[in-house]
């Protein structure tokens, strides 16, 4: 009897599914392939955020992503140096952390500046730029999709302008959805690409945005090509699963901490002679559990 042909299903959810450019490893892969399209897209993105043309740019070698034990996430950065010696670090930040991300960005910029200034040299170091694409809202009081921070006096005058931190806020970019494409800045168009490239619902609008810029078409070509490969979907799924595991672990740890606090509070209330039913109501613990604590003579 002839065996029925078997078709091995790949990791791609549908034949037209697109990888998520907000996923750190995918974001990095778009801009670090070393191809003409990849270099062109990277140069255009950074140029749009800095508001100036970049004649030449060199992609710096970067270590393979490693797990940061205290953050439980993968670290992916794109590092470049311009023909005038200035440097930029570009990264995608998909979620806010327990720490202050603004402080993190400023410290990274300071490290980049420090590494650019060679020991024994003058202080005429080239400027550095720490650029983050954020998938969360950094400053709710500022409606601008692009924010640029540098050191200033109280009067607003710049210090030396060496240290620059730039954020492209995708939450604010999403508020511009359906705005006429011709009214979007190039930086906002890049934001639309990152925010909606993998969204089937917004494809008609996103296609107009992409087709309005040659660099966006190059990035779109790269993502679509990558999306045909199971290895890229495996990489994305692995990263997203690691983030989910981290979040779930943090949630469980938080709940364990809340429970320990509730138990200690209940014990203290019982020592004070407060009724078990009131203790249960005040701490959120089951009445039966509070009564059990009471029976164990917690006052000893």
C-alpha positions as CSV (number, residue, x, y, z in Angstrom):
1,X,0.0,0.0,0.0
2,X,1.4,3.4,-1.0
3,X,2.2,5.6,2.0
4,X,0.3,8.9,2.3
5,X,2.6,11.9,1.6
6,X,3.4,13.8,4.7
7,X,4.0,17.5,4.9
8,X,6.1,18.8,7.7
9,X,4.6,22.0,9.1
10,X,7.1,24.7,9.7
11,X,7.3,27.2,12.6
12,X,5.9,30.0,10.6
13,X,2.2,30.4,11.8
14,X,0.9,31.2,8.3
15,X,2.4,31.5,4.8
16,X,2.2,35.3,5.0
17,X,3.2,35.8,8.7
18,X,5.9,38.3,9.3
19,X,8.5,38.2,12.1
20,X,8.1,40.8,14.9
21,X,10.7,43.6,14.4
22,X,10.2,44.6,18.0
23,X,11.7,41.3,19.1
24,X,15.3,42.1,20.0
25,X,17.1,39.3,18.0
26,X,14.9,40.1,14.9
27,X,15.6,43.8,15.3
28,X,19.3,43.3,15.4
29,X,19.2,40.8,12.5
30,X,17.6,43.4,10.2
31,X,20.5,45.9,10.6
32,X,23.6,43.7,11.1
33,X,23.6,41.4,8.0
34,X,26.4,43.4,6.3
35,X,24.5,43.5,3.0
36,X,23.8,46.6,1.0
37,X,20.1,46.6,1.9
38,X,20.9,46.1,5.6
39,X,23.5,48.8,5.8
40,X,21.3,51.2,3.8
41,X,18.4,50.6,6.2
42,X,20.6,51.1,9.3
43,X,22.1,54.3,8.0
44,X,18.7,55.7,7.1
45,X,17.2,54.9,10.5
46,X,20.0,56.5,12.4
47,X,20.0,59.5,10.1
48,X,16.3,60.0,10.5
49,X,16.7,60.0,14.3
50,X,19.7,62.3,14.4
51,X,18.2,64.7,11.8
52,X,21.3,64.7,9.6
53,X,22.9,62.8,6.8
54,X,25.6,60.3,7.6
55,X,28.1,60.0,4.8
56,X,29.8,56.8,5.9
57,X,29.1,54.4,8.8
58,X,30.9,51.3,10.0
59,X,29.1,48.5,11.8
60,X,31.2,47.6,14.8
61,X,31.7,43.9,15.9
62,X,29.5,42.9,18.7
63,X,29.7,40.0,21.1
64,X,27.1,37.3,20.7
65,X,24.0,38.0,22.9
66,X,24.4,36.7,26.4
67,X,22.0,36.3,29.2
68,X,22.2,39.0,31.8
69,X,21.6,37.1,35.0
70,X,20.2,40.0,37.0
71,X,17.8,41.0,34.3
72,X,16.9,37.6,32.9
73,X,16.8,38.8,29.4
74,X,18.9,38.7,26.3
75,X,21.0,41.8,25.4
76,X,21.1,42.9,21.8
77,X,22.8,46.1,20.7
78,X,23.8,47.5,17.3
79,X,27.0,49.6,17.6
80,X,28.3,51.8,14.8
81,X,30.9,54.5,14.3
82,X,30.6,57.4,11.8
83,X,33.2,58.7,9.4
84,X,33.8,61.7,11.8
85,X,34.5,59.4,14.7
86,X,31.1,59.8,16.5
87,X,29.5,56.6,17.8
88,X,26.0,55.3,18.3
89,X,24.5,52.4,20.1
90,X,21.1,51.3,18.8
91,X,18.7,48.9,20.6
92,X,15.2,47.8,20.8
93,X,13.6,47.8,24.2
94,X,10.4,45.8,24.1
95,X,9.3,46.3,27.7
96,X,10.1,48.5,30.7
97,X,12.1,47.0,33.5
98,X,11.9,47.1,37.3
99,X,14.8,49.6,37.2
100,X,14.6,53.1,35.8
101,X,15.2,52.7,32.0
102,X,16.1,56.4,31.6
103,X,19.0,55.9,34.0
104,X,20.1,52.8,32.2
105,X,20.2,54.6,28.9
106,X,22.1,57.5,30.4
107,X,24.7,55.1,31.9
108,X,25.1,53.3,28.6
109,X,25.7,56.6,26.9
110,X,28.3,57.5,29.5
111,X,30.1,54.2,29.0
112,X,30.1,54.7,25.2
113,X,31.6,58.2,25.7
114,X,34.2,56.9,28.1
115,X,35.2,54.2,25.7
116,X,35.6,56.7,23.0
117,X,38.0,58.9,25.0
118,X,41.4,57.3,25.0
119,X,43.6,57.5,28.1
120,X,46.0,60.4,27.9
121,X,44.2,62.1,25.0
122,X,42.5,65.5,25.0
123,X,38.9,65.9,26.0
124,X,37.9,66.7,22.4
125,X,36.1,63.4,22.1
126,X,33.5,62.8,19.4
127,X,29.9,62.9,20.3
128,X,28.1,59.6,21.2
129,X,24.4,58.7,20.9
130,X,22.5,56.1,22.8
131,X,19.4,55.4,20.7
132,X,16.5,53.2,22.0
133,X,13.4,52.2,20.2
134,X,10.8,51.8,23.0
135,X,7.8,49.6,22.9
136,X,6.5,51.3,26.1
137,X,5.8,55.0,27.0
138,X,8.8,56.7,28.6
139,X,7.3,60.1,29.3
140,X,3.5,60.5,29.5
141,X,3.7,64.3,29.6
142,X,5.5,64.5,26.3
143,X,3.6,63.7,23.1
144,X,6.5,63.7,20.8
145,X,7.4,60.3,19.3
146,X,11.1,61.2,19.3
147,X,12.8,62.6,22.4
148,X,16.4,63.8,22.6
149,X,18.1,64.4,25.9
150,X,21.5,66.0,26.5
151,X,23.2,67.9,29.3
152,X,22.1,71.6,29.6
153,X,22.2,74.5,32.0
154,X,19.1,75.7,33.8
155,X,18.9,78.4,31.1
156,X,18.7,75.7,28.4
157,X,22.2,76.3,27.1
158,X,24.0,73.1,26.1
159,X,27.1,71.9,28.0
160,X,29.4,70.2,25.5
161,X,26.8,68.1,23.7
162,X,29.0,65.0,23.9
163,X,26.4,62.8,25.7
164,X,23.1,62.2,23.8
165,X,20.2,59.9,24.6
166,X,17.5,59.5,22.0
167,X,14.2,57.6,22.3
168,X,11.8,56.6,19.6
169,X,8.5,55.9,21.5
170,X,6.3,53.4,19.6
171,X,3.4,54.0,22.0
172,X,3.3,57.6,20.8
173,X,3.8,56.5,17.1
174,X,0.8,54.3,17.3
175,X,-1.3,57.3,18.2
176,X,-0.5,58.6,14.7
177,X,-2.1,55.6,12.9
178,X,-4.0,56.6,9.8
179,X,-2.3,60.0,9.7
180,X,-1.7,60.8,6.0
181,X,1.7,59.2,5.1
182,X,3.0,62.4,3.5
183,X,2.6,64.2,6.9
184,X,4.7,61.7,8.8
185,X,8.4,62.4,9.5
186,X,10.9,59.8,8.4
187,X,11.5,58.8,12.0
188,X,7.7,58.4,12.5
189,X,7.6,56.2,9.4
190,X,10.3,54.0,10.9
191,X,8.2,53.8,14.0
192,X,5.2,52.7,12.0
193,X,7.3,50.0,10.5
194,X,8.5,48.7,13.9
195,X,5.0,49.0,15.4
196,X,2.9,47.4,12.6
197,X,5.1,45.5,10.1
198,X,3.8,42.2,11.5
199,X,0.2,43.3,11.9
200,X,-2.2,41.9,9.3
201,X,-4.9,44.3,10.4
202,X,-2.9,47.4,9.5
203,X,-1.2,46.1,6.4
204,X,-3.0,48.5,3.9
205,X,-1.7,51.6,5.8
206,X,1.7,50.1,6.6
207,X,2.2,49.2,2.9
208,X,1.7,52.9,2.0
209,X,4.2,53.9,4.7
210,X,6.8,51.3,3.6
211,X,6.5,52.2,-0.1
212,X,7.1,55.8,0.6
213,X,10.7,55.3,1.6
214,X,13.4,53.2,-0.2
215,X,15.1,52.4,3.1
216,X,11.8,51.0,4.6
217,X,11.4,48.8,1.5
218,X,14.9,47.5,2.1
219,X,14.1,46.7,5.7
220,X,10.7,45.1,4.7
221,X,12.5,42.9,2.1
222,X,14.9,41.7,4.8
223,X,12.1,40.9,7.3
224,X,10.1,39.1,4.6
225,X,13.1,37.1,3.6
226,X,13.9,36.2,7.2
227,X,10.3,35.2,7.8
228,X,10.6,32.3,5.3
229,X,13.2,30.6,7.6
230,X,12.2,28.3,10.4
231,X,15.5,29.2,12.2
232,X,14.4,32.8,12.6
233,X,11.0,31.8,13.9
234,X,12.7,29.5,16.4
235,X,14.9,32.4,17.5
236,X,11.9,34.7,17.9
237,X,9.9,32.1,19.8
238,X,12.8,31.2,22.1
239,X,13.3,34.8,23.0
240,X,9.6,35.5,23.6
241,X,9.3,32.3,25.7
242,X,12.3,33.5,27.8
243,X,10.6,36.8,28.4
244,X,7.3,35.0,29.3
245,X,9.2,32.8,31.7
246,X,10.9,35.8,33.3
247,X,7.6,37.7,33.7
248,X,5.8,34.6,35.1
249,X,8.6,34.0,37.5
250,X,8.5,37.6,38.7
251,X,4.7,37.4,39.1
252,X,5.0,34.3,41.2
253,X,7.7,35.8,43.3
254,X,5.6,38.9,43.9
255,X,2.6,36.7,44.9
256,X,4.8,34.7,47.3
257,X,6.0,37.9,48.8
258,X,2.4,39.2,49.2
259,X,1.4,36.0,50.8
260,X,4.2,36.0,53.3
261,X,3.4,39.6,54.2
262,X,-0.3,38.7,54.6
263,X,0.6,35.8,56.9
264,X,2.8,38.0,59.1
265,X,0.1,40.6,59.3
266,X,-2.5,38.1,60.3
267,X,-0.2,36.7,63.0
268,X,0.3,40.1,64.4
269,X,-3.4,40.9,64.4
270,X,-4.2,37.6,66.1
271,X,-1.6,38.4,68.8
272,X,-3.5,41.6,69.4
273,X,-6.6,39.6,70.0
274,X,-8.4,40.7,66.8
275,X,-11.2,38.4,65.7
276,X,-10.2,35.8,63.1
277,X,-13.0,36.8,60.7
278,X,-11.9,40.5,60.8
279,X,-8.3,39.4,60.3
280,X,-9.3,37.4,57.2
281,X,-11.2,40.3,55.8
282,X,-8.3,42.7,56.4
283,X,-5.6,40.5,54.9
284,X,-7.5,38.7,52.2
285,X,-6.6,35.3,53.6
286,X,-9.2,32.5,53.8
287,X,-11.0,32.5,57.1
288,X,-10.1,28.8,57.5
289,X,-6.4,29.6,57.2
290,X,-6.6,32.4,59.8
291,X,-8.4,30.1,62.2
292,X,-5.7,27.5,61.7
293,X,-3.1,30.1,62.5
294,X,-5.1,31.0,65.6
295,X,-5.2,27.3,66.7
296,X,-1.4,27.0,66.5
297,X,-1.2,29.6,69.3
298,X,0.7,32.2,67.3
299,X,1.2,34.2,70.4
300,X,3.9,31.8,71.6
